Amino acid sequence: RYDAVAPAFHWNKKHWSDVYYELLDTDLVTALITESYRLIVSKLPKAVRVKYE
């Protein structure tokens, strides 16, 4: 667990996190953004997903 990542107090804590990017290494921030993007794209309909993969 990172001190810069905490459950979001204003959203569903299972699915949302508050991330204080300025406290994290740039490579970790990039990895978090990439993983989030991939998760969102994977939920799109196949016809739409092709444009973003």
mmJSON file of the N, C-alpha and C atoms, coordinates in Angstrom:
{"data_MODEL":{"atom_site":{
"group_PDB":["ATOM","ATOM","ATOM","ATOM","ATOM","ATOM","ATOM","ATOM","ATOM","ATOM","ATOM","ATOM","ATOM","ATOM","ATOM","ATOM","ATOM","ATOM","ATOM","ATOM","ATOM","ATOM","ATOM","ATOM","ATOM","ATOM","ATOM","ATOM","ATOM","ATOM","ATOM","ATOM","ATOM","ATOM","ATOM","ATOM","ATOM","ATOM","ATOM","ATOM","ATOM","ATOM","ATOM","ATOM","ATOM","ATOM","ATOM","ATOM","ATOM","ATOM","ATOM","ATOM","ATOM","ATOM","ATOM","ATOM","ATOM","ATOM","ATOM","ATOM","ATOM","ATOM","ATOM","ATOM","ATOM","ATOM","ATOM","ATOM","ATOM","ATOM","ATOM","ATOM","ATOM","ATOM","ATOM","ATOM","ATOM","ATOM","ATOM","ATOM","ATOM","ATOM","ATOM","ATOM","ATOM","ATOM","ATOM","ATOM","ATOM","ATOM","ATOM","ATOM","ATOM","ATOM","ATOM","ATOM","ATOM","ATOM","ATOM","ATOM","ATOM","ATOM","ATOM","ATOM","ATOM","ATOM","ATOM","ATOM","ATOM","ATOM","ATOM","ATOM","ATOM","ATOM","ATOM","ATOM","ATOM","ATOM","ATOM","ATOM","ATOM","ATOM","ATOM","ATOM","ATOM","ATOM","ATOM","ATOM","ATOM","ATOM","ATOM","ATOM","ATOM","ATOM","ATOM","ATOM","ATOM","ATOM","ATOM","ATOM","ATOM","ATOM","ATOM","ATOM","ATOM","ATOM","ATOM","ATOM","ATOM","ATOM","ATOM","ATOM","ATOM","ATOM","ATOM","ATOM","ATOM","ATOM","ATOM"],
"id":[1,2,3,4,5,6,7,8,9,10,11,12,13,14,15,16,17,18,19,20,21,22,23,24,25,26,27,28,29,30,31,32,33,34,35,36,37,38,39,40,41,42,43,44,45,46,47,48,49,50,51,52,53,54,55,56,57,58,59,60,61,62,63,64,65,66,67,68,69,70,71,72,73,74,75,76,77,78,79,80,81,82,83,84,85,86,87,88,89,90,91,92,93,94,95,96,97,98,99,100,101,102,103,104,105,106,107,108,109,110,111,112,113,114,115,116,117,118,119,120,121,122,123,124,125,126,127,128,129,130,131,132,133,134,135,136,137,138,139,140,141,142,143,144,145,146,147,148,149,150,151,152,153,154,155,156,157,158,159],
"type_symbol":["N","C","C","N","C","C","N","C","C","N","C","C","N","C","C","N","C","C","N","C","C","N","C","C","N","C","C","N","C","C","N","C","C","N","C","C","N","C","C","N","C","C","N","C","C","N","C","C","N","C","C","N","C","C","N","C","C","N","C","C","N","C","C","N","C","C","N","C","C","N","C","C","N","C","C","N","C","C","N","C","C","N","C","C","N","C","C","N","C","C","N","C","C","N","C","C","N","C","C","N","C","C","N","C","C","N","C","C","N","C","C","N","C","C","N","C","C","N","C","C","N","C","C","N","C","C","N","C","C","N","C","C","N","C","C","N","C","C","N","C","C","N","C","C","N","C","C","N","C","C","N","C","C","N","C","C","N","C","C"],
"label_atom_id":["N","CA","C","N","CA","C","N","CA","C","N","CA","C","N","CA","C","N","CA","C","N","CA","C","N","CA","C","N","CA","C","N","CA","C","N","CA","C","N","CA","C","N","CA","C","N","CA","C","N","CA","C","N","CA","C","N","CA","C","N","CA","C","N","CA","C","N","CA","C","N","CA","C","N","CA","C","N","CA","C","N","CA","C","N","CA","C","N","CA","C","N","CA","C","N","CA","C","N","CA","C","N","CA","C","N","CA","C","N","CA","C","N","CA","C","N","CA","C","N","CA","C","N","CA","C","N","CA","C","N","CA","C","N","CA","C","N","CA","C","N","CA","C","N","CA","C","N","CA","C","N","CA","C","N","CA","C","N","CA","C","N","CA","C","N","CA","C","N","CA","C","N","CA","C","N","CA","C","N","CA","C","N","CA","C"],
"label_alt_id":[null,null,null,null,null,null,null,null,null,null,null,null,null,null,null,null,null,null,null,null,null,null,null,null,null,null,null,null,null,null,null,null,null,null,null,null,null,null,null,null,null,null,null,null,null,null,null,null,null,null,null,null,null,null,null,null,null,null,null,null,null,null,null,null,null,null,null,null,null,null,null,null,null,null,null,null,null,null,null,null,null,null,null,null,null,null,null,null,null,null,null,null,null,null,null,null,null,null,null,null,null,null,null,null,null,null,null,null,null,null,null,null,null,null,null,null,null,null,null,null,null,null,null,null,null,null,null,null,null,null,null,null,null,null,null,null,null,null,null,null,null,null,null,null,null,null,null,null,null,null,null,null,null,null,null,null,null,null,null],
"label_comp_id":["ARG","ARG","ARG","TYR","TYR","TYR","ASP","ASP","ASP","ALA","ALA","ALA","VAL","VAL","VAL","ALA","ALA","ALA","PRO","PRO","PRO","ALA","ALA","ALA","PHE","PHE","PHE","HIS","HIS","HIS","TRP","TRP","TRP","ASN","ASN","ASN","LYS","LYS","LYS","LYS","LYS","LYS","HIS","HIS","HIS","TRP","TRP","TRP","SER","SER","SER","ASP","ASP","ASP","VAL","VAL","VAL","TYR","TYR","TYR","TYR","TYR","TYR","GLU","GLU","GLU","LEU","LEU","LEU","LEU","LEU","LEU","ASP","ASP","ASP","THR","THR","THR","ASP","ASP","ASP","LEU","LEU","LEU","VAL","VAL","VAL","THR","THR","THR","ALA","ALA","ALA","LEU","LEU","LEU","ILE","ILE","ILE","THR","THR","THR","GLU","GLU","GLU","SER","SER","SER","TYR","TYR","TYR","ARG","ARG","ARG","LEU","LEU","LEU","ILE","ILE","ILE","VAL","VAL","VAL","SER","SER","SER","LYS","LYS","LYS","LEU","LEU","LEU","PRO","PRO","PRO","LYS","LYS","LYS","ALA","ALA","ALA","VAL","VAL","VAL","ARG","ARG","ARG","VAL","VAL","VAL","LYS","LYS","LYS","TYR","TYR","TYR","GLU","GLU","GLU"],
"label_asym_id":["A","A","A","A","A","A","A","A","A","A","A","A","A","A","A","A","A","A","A","A","A","A","A","A","A","A","A","A","A","A","A","A","A","A","A","A","A","A","A","A","A","A","A","A","A","A","A","A","A","A","A","A","A","A","A","A","A","A","A","A","A","A","A","A","A","A","A","A","A","A","A","A","A","A","A","A","A","A","A","A","A","A","A","A","A","A","A","A","A","A","A","A","A","A","A","A","A","A","A","A","A","A","A","A","A","A","A","A","A","A","A","A","A","A","A","A","A","A","A","A","A","A","A","A","A","A","A","A","A","A","A","A","A","A","A","A","A","A","A","A","A","A","A","A","A","A","A","A","A","A","A","A","A","A","A","A","A","A","A"],
"label_entity_id":["1","1","1","1","1","1","1","1","1","1","1","1","1","1","1","1","1","1","1","1","1","1","1","1","1","1","1","1","1","1","1","1","1","1","1","1","1","1","1","1","1","1","1","1","1","1","1","1","1","1","1","1","1","1","1","1","1","1","1","1","1","1","1","1","1","1","1","1","1","1","1","1","1","1","1","1","1","1","1","1","1","1","1","1","1","1","1","1","1","1","1","1","1","1","1","1","1","1","1","1","1","1","1","1","1","1","1","1","1","1","1","1","1","1","1","1","1","1","1","1","1","1","1","1","1","1","1","1","1","1","1","1","1","1","1","1","1","1","1","1","1","1","1","1","1","1","1","1","1","1","1","1","1","1","1","1","1","1","1"],
"label_seq_id":[1,1,1,2,2,2,3,3,3,4,4,4,5,5,5,6,6,6,7,7,7,8,8,8,9,9,9,10,10,10,11,11,11,12,12,12,13,13,13,14,14,14,15,15,15,16,16,16,17,17,17,18,18,18,19,19,19,20,20,20,21,21,21,22,22,22,23,23,23,24,24,24,25,25,25,26,26,26,27,27,27,28,28,28,29,29,29,30,30,30,31,31,31,32,32,32,33,33,33,34,34,34,35,35,35,36,36,36,37,37,37,38,38,38,39,39,39,40,40,40,41,41,41,42,42,42,43,43,43,44,44,44,45,45,45,46,46,46,47,47,47,48,48,48,49,49,49,50,50,50,51,51,51,52,52,52,53,53,53],
"pdbx_PDB_ins_code":[null,null,null,null,null,null,null,null,null,null,null,null,null,null,null,null,null,null,null,null,null,null,null,null,null,null,null,null,null,null,null,null,null,null,null,null,null,null,null,null,null,null,null,null,null,null,null,null,null,null,null,null,null,null,null,null,null,null,null,null,null,null,null,null,null,null,null,null,null,null,null,null,null,null,null,null,null,null,null,null,null,null,null,null,null,null,null,null,null,null,null,null,null,null,null,null,null,null,null,null,null,null,null,null,null,null,null,null,null,null,null,null,null,null,null,null,null,null,null,null,null,null,null,null,null,null,null,null,null,null,null,null,null,null,null,null,null,null,null,null,null,null,null,null,null,null,null,null,null,null,null,null,null,null,null,null,null,null,null],
"Cartn_x":[0.847,0.0,0.89,0.455,1.198,0.471,1.227,0.61,-0.081,0.337,-0.22,-1.474,-1.913,-3.118,-4.055,-5.279,-6.25,-7.626,-8.503,-9.877,-10.513,-11.204,-11.848,-13.022,-13.032,-14.072,-15.425,-15.431,-16.669,-17.21,-16.56,-16.994,-17.014,-17.36,-17.335,-15.886,-15.59,-14.207,-13.606,-14.431,-13.922,-13.349,-13.917,-13.557,-12.813,-12.783,-12.193,-11.143,-10.091,-9.031,-8.651,-8.265,-7.632,-6.14,-5.546,-4.123,-3.443,-2.453,-1.689,-0.418,-0.545,0.512,1.849,1.807,3.064,3.912,3.311,4.041,4.572,4.249,4.623,5.682,6.401,7.381,6.665,7.27,6.67,6.345,7.213,6.952,5.712,5.514,4.327,3.072,3.122,1.977,1.624,2.609,2.385,1.751,2.231,1.67,0.219,-0.088,-1.463,-2.411,-1.974,-2.803,-2.998,-1.944,-2.03,-2.991,-2.887,-3.775,-5.226,-5.461,-6.818,-7.397,-6.596,-7.03,-7.412,-6.553,-6.825,-8.097,-8.328,-9.54,-10.792,-10.755,-11.907,-12.148,-11.097,-11.238,-11.767,-11.354,-11.806,-13.306,-13.933,-15.377,-16.224,-15.584,-16.32,-16.849,-17.919,-18.367,-17.235,-17.188,-16.089,-15.883,-16.953,-16.844,-16.178,-16.434,-15.843,-14.423,-14.238,-12.943,-11.819,-12.083,-11.056,-10.376,-11.116,-10.544,-9.539,-9.632,-8.816,-7.73,-7.707,-6.682,-5.393],
"Cartn_y":[-1.179,0.0,1.239,2.227,3.479,4.549,5.392,6.486,7.485,7.529,8.487,7.966,6.749,6.167,5.768,6.299,6.018,5.828,5.096,4.965,6.353,6.572,7.87,8.022,9.083,9.262,9.596,10.082,10.556,9.608,8.465,7.497,6.105,5.125,3.734,3.352,3.051,2.808,1.537,0.642,-0.571,-0.287,0.689,0.93,2.242,3.128,4.444,4.728,5.41,5.788,7.244,7.884,9.197,8.927,9.493,9.285,10.648,10.798,12.04,11.856,12.143,11.845,12.491,13.673,14.37,13.643,12.704,11.945,10.612,10.28,8.98,9.123,8.044,7.98,8.084,8.774,8.984,7.664,6.669,5.372,4.699,4.812,4.23,4.956,6.269,7.048,6.635,6.505,6.081,4.691,3.784,2.429,2.447,3.256,3.36,3.9,4.911,5.497,4.494,3.801,2.802,1.682,1.189,0.116,0.588,1.793,2.344,2.451,2.927,3.048,1.678,0.701,-0.66,-1.246,-1.011,-1.52,-0.894,0.396,1.086,0.609,0.546,0.119,-1.308,-2.164,-3.56,-3.7,-2.697,-2.735,-2.176,-1.571,-0.986,-2.083,-1.782,-2.741,-2.991,-4.195,-4.594,-3.629,-3.181,-2.279,-0.956,-0.49,0.772,0.53,-0.595,-0.926,-0.952,-1.407,-1.513,-0.176,0.918,2.243,2.644,2.074,2.535,1.556,0.378,-0.598,-0.369],
"Cartn_z":[0.0,0.0,0.0,-0.723,-0.811,-0.004,0.686,1.437,0.525,-0.732,-1.689,-2.394,-2.033,-2.63,-1.493,-1.534,-0.476,-1.089,-0.41,-0.914,-1.05,-2.129,-2.365,-1.4,-0.648,0.359,-0.254,-1.479,-2.091,-3.169,-3.384,-4.387,-3.764,-4.555,-4.111,-3.816,-2.58,-2.164,-2.758,-3.252,-3.878,-5.262,-5.958,-7.353,-7.598,-6.635,-6.839,-5.766,-6.177,-5.237,-5.44,-4.348,-4.426,-4.58,-5.622,-5.876,-5.879,-5.032,-4.943,-5.76,-7.047,-8.017,-7.692,-7.126,-6.845,-5.801,-5.072,-4.055,-4.577,-5.813,-6.384,-7.468,-7.696,-8.765,-10.116,-11.058,-12.379,-13.08,-12.962,-13.601,-13.022,-11.726,-11.093,-11.553,-11.632,-12.104,-13.532,-14.378,-15.761,-15.799,-14.972,-14.921,-14.441,-13.444,-12.942,-14.016,-14.729,-15.79,-16.92,-17.311,-18.376,-17.993,-16.777,-16.317,-16.27,-15.814,-15.774,-17.182,-18.103,-19.49,-20.057,-19.842,-20.351,-19.747,-18.47,-17.827,-18.436,-18.67,-19.256,-20.679,-21.48,-22.877,-22.953,-22.046,-22.075,-21.838,-21.257,-20.972,-22.114,-23.098,-24.222,-25.154,-25.899,-26.917,-27.923,-28.458,-29.335,-30.503,-31.125,-32.276,-31.893,-30.699,-30.233,-29.71,-29.038,-28.431,-29.455,-30.663,-31.705,-31.964,-31.856,-32.103,-31.037,-29.834,-28.724,-28.289,-28.881,-28.504,-29.238],
"occupancy":[1.0,1.0,1.0,1.0,1.0,1.0,1.0,1.0,1.0,1.0,1.0,1.0,1.0,1.0,1.0,1.0,1.0,1.0,1.0,1.0,1.0,1.0,1.0,1.0,1.0,1.0,1.0,1.0,1.0,1.0,1.0,1.0,1.0,1.0,1.0,1.0,1.0,1.0,1.0,1.0,1.0,1.0,1.0,1.0,1.0,1.0,1.0,1.0,1.0,1.0,1.0,1.0,1.0,1.0,1.0,1.0,1.0,1.0,1.0,1.0,1.0,1.0,1.0,1.0,1.0,1.0,1.0,1.0,1.0,1.0,1.0,1.0,1.0,1.0,1.0,1.0,1.0,1.0,1.0,1.0,1.0,1.0,1.0,1.0,1.0,1.0,1.0,1.0,1.0,1.0,1.0,1.0,1.0,1.0,1.0,1.0,1.0,1.0,1.0,1.0,1.0,1.0,1.0,1.0,1.0,1.0,1.0,1.0,1.0,1.0,1.0,1.0,1.0,1.0,1.0,1.0,1.0,1.0,1.0,1.0,1.0,1.0,1.0,1.0,1.0,1.0,1.0,1.0,1.0,1.0,1.0,1.0,1.0,1.0,1.0,1.0,1.0,1.0,1.0,1.0,1.0,1.0,1.0,1.0,1.0,1.0,1.0,1.0,1.0,1.0,1.0,1.0,1.0,1.0,1.0,1.0,1.0,1.0,1.0],
"B_iso_or_equiv":[0.0,0.0,0.0,0.0,0.0,0.0,0.0,0.0,0.0,0.0,0.0,0.0,0.0,0.0,0.0,0.0,0.0,0.0,0.0,0.0,0.0,0.0,0.0,0.0,0.0,0.0,0.0,0.0,0.0,0.0,0.0,0.0,0.0,0.0,0.0,0.0,0.0,0.0,0.0,0.0,0.0,0.0,0.0,0.0,0.0,0.0,0.0,0.0,0.0,0.0,0.0,0.0,0.0,0.0,0.0,0.0,0.0,0.0,0.0,0.0,0.0,0.0,0.0,0.0,0.0,0.0,0.0,0.0,0.0,0.0,0.0,0.0,0.0,0.0,0.0,0.0,0.0,0.0,0.0,0.0,0.0,0.0,0.0,0.0,0.0,0.0,0.0,0.0,0.0,0.0,0.0,0.0,0.0,0.0,0.0,0.0,0.0,0.0,0.0,0.0,0.0,0.0,0.0,0.0,0.0,0.0,0.0,0.0,0.0,0.0,0.0,0.0,0.0,0.0,0.0,0.0,0.0,0.0,0.0,0.0,0.0,0.0,0.0,0.0,0.0,0.0,0.0,0.0,0.0,0.0,0.0,0.0,0.0,0.0,0.0,0.0,0.0,0.0,0.0,0.0,0.0,0.0,0.0,0.0,0.0,0.0,0.0,0.0,0.0,0.0,0.0,0.0,0.0,0.0,0.0,0.0,0.0,0.0,0.0],
"pdbx_formal_charge":[null,null,null,null,null,null,null,null,null,null,null,null,null,null,null,null,null,null,null,null,null,null,null,null,null,null,null,null,null,null,null,null,null,null,null,null,null,null,null,null,null,null,null,null,null,null,null,null,null,null,null,null,null,null,null,null,null,null,null,null,null,null,null,null,null,null,null,null,null,null,null,null,null,null,null,null,null,null,null,null,null,null,null,null,null,null,null,null,null,null,null,null,null,null,null,null,null,null,null,null,null,null,null,null,null,null,null,null,null,null,null,null,null,null,null,null,null,null,null,null,null,null,null,null,null,null,null,null,null,null,null,null,null,null,null,null,null,null,null,null,null,null,null,null,null,null,null,null,null,null,null,null,null,null,null,null,null,null,null],
"auth_seq_id":[1,1,1,2,2,2,3,3,3,4,4,4,5,5,5,6,6,6,7,7,7,8,8,8,9,9,9,10,10,10,11,11,11,12,12,12,13,13,13,14,14,14,15,15,15,16,16,16,17,17,17,18,18,18,19,19,19,20,20,20,21,21,21,22,22,22,23,23,23,24,24,24,25,25,25,26,26,26,27,27,27,28,28,28,29,29,29,30,30,30,31,31,31,32,32,32,33,33,33,34,34,34,35,35,35,36,36,36,37,37,37,38,38,38,39,39,39,40,40,40,41,41,41,42,42,42,43,43,43,44,44,44,45,45,45,46,46,46,47,47,47,48,48,48,49,49,49,50,50,50,51,51,51,52,52,52,53,53,53],
"auth_comp_id":["ARG","ARG","ARG","TYR","TYR","TYR","ASP","ASP","ASP","ALA","ALA","ALA","VAL","VAL","VAL","ALA","ALA","ALA","PRO","PRO","PRO","ALA","ALA","ALA","PHE","PHE","PHE","HIS","HIS","HIS","TRP","TRP","TRP","ASN","ASN","ASN","LYS","LYS","LYS","LYS","LYS","LYS","HIS","HIS","HIS","TRP","TRP","TRP","SER","SER","SER","ASP","ASP","ASP","VAL","VAL","VAL","TYR","TYR","TYR","TYR","TYR","TYR","GLU","GLU","GLU","LEU","LEU","LEU","LEU","LEU","LEU","ASP","ASP","ASP","THR","THR","THR","ASP","ASP","ASP","LEU","LEU","LEU","VAL","VAL","VAL","THR","THR","THR","ALA","ALA","ALA","LEU","LEU","LEU","ILE","ILE","ILE","THR","THR","THR","GLU","GLU","GLU","SER","SER","SER","TYR","TYR","TYR","ARG","ARG","ARG","LEU","LEU","LEU","ILE","ILE","ILE","VAL","VAL","VAL","SER","SER","SER","LYS","LYS","LYS","LEU","LEU","LEU","PRO","PRO","PRO","LYS","LYS","LYS","ALA","ALA","ALA","VAL","VAL","VAL","ARG","ARG","ARG","VAL","VAL","VAL","LYS","LYS","LYS","TYR","TYR","TYR","GLU","GLU","GLU"],
"auth_asym_id":["A","A","A","A","A","A","A","A","A","A","A","A","A","A","A","A","A","A","A","A","A","A","A","A","A","A","A","A","A","A","A","A","A","A","A","A","A","A","A","A","A","A","A","A","A","A","A","A","A","A","A","A","A","A","A","A","A","A","A","A","A","A","A","A","A","A","A","A","A","A","A","A","A","A","A","A","A","A","A","A","A","A","A","A","A","A","A","A","A","A","A","A","A","A","A","A","A","A","A","A","A","A","A","A","A","A","A","A","A","A","A","A","A","A","A","A","A","A","A","A","A","A","A","A","A","A","A","A","A","A","A","A","A","A","A","A","A","A","A","A","A","A","A","A","A","A","A","A","A","A","A","A","A","A","A","A","A","A","A"],
"auth_atom_id":["N","CA","C","N","CA","C","N","CA","C","N","CA","C","N","CA","C","N","CA","C","N","CA","C","N","CA","C","N","CA","C","N","CA","C","N","CA","C","N","CA","C","N","CA","C","N","CA","C","N","CA","C","N","CA","C","N","CA","C","N","CA","C","N","CA","C","N","CA","C","N","CA","C","N","CA","C","N","CA","C","N","CA","C","N","CA","C","N","CA","C","N","CA","C","N","CA","C","N","CA","C","N","CA","C","N","CA","C","N","CA","C","N","CA","C","N","CA","C","N","CA","C","N","CA","C","N","CA","C","N","CA","C","N","CA","C","N","CA","C","N","CA","C","N","CA","C","N","CA","C","N","CA","C","N","CA","C","N","CA","C","N","CA","C","N","CA","C","N","CA","C","N","CA","C","N","CA","C","N","CA","C","N","CA","C"],
"pdbx_PDB_model_num":[1,1,1,1,1,1,1,1,1,1,1,1,1,1,1,1,1,1,1,1,1,1,1,1,1,1,1,1,1,1,1,1,1,1,1,1,1,1,1,1,1,1,1,1,1,1,1,1,1,1,1,1,1,1,1,1,1,1,1,1,1,1,1,1,1,1,1,1,1,1,1,1,1,1,1,1,1,1,1,1,1,1,1,1,1,1,1,1,1,1,1,1,1,1,1,1,1,1,1,1,1,1,1,1,1,1,1,1,1,1,1,1,1,1,1,1,1,1,1,1,1,1,1,1,1,1,1,1,1,1,1,1,1,1,1,1,1,1,1,1,1,1,1,1,1,1,1,1,1,1,1,1,1,1,1,1,1,1,1]
}}}
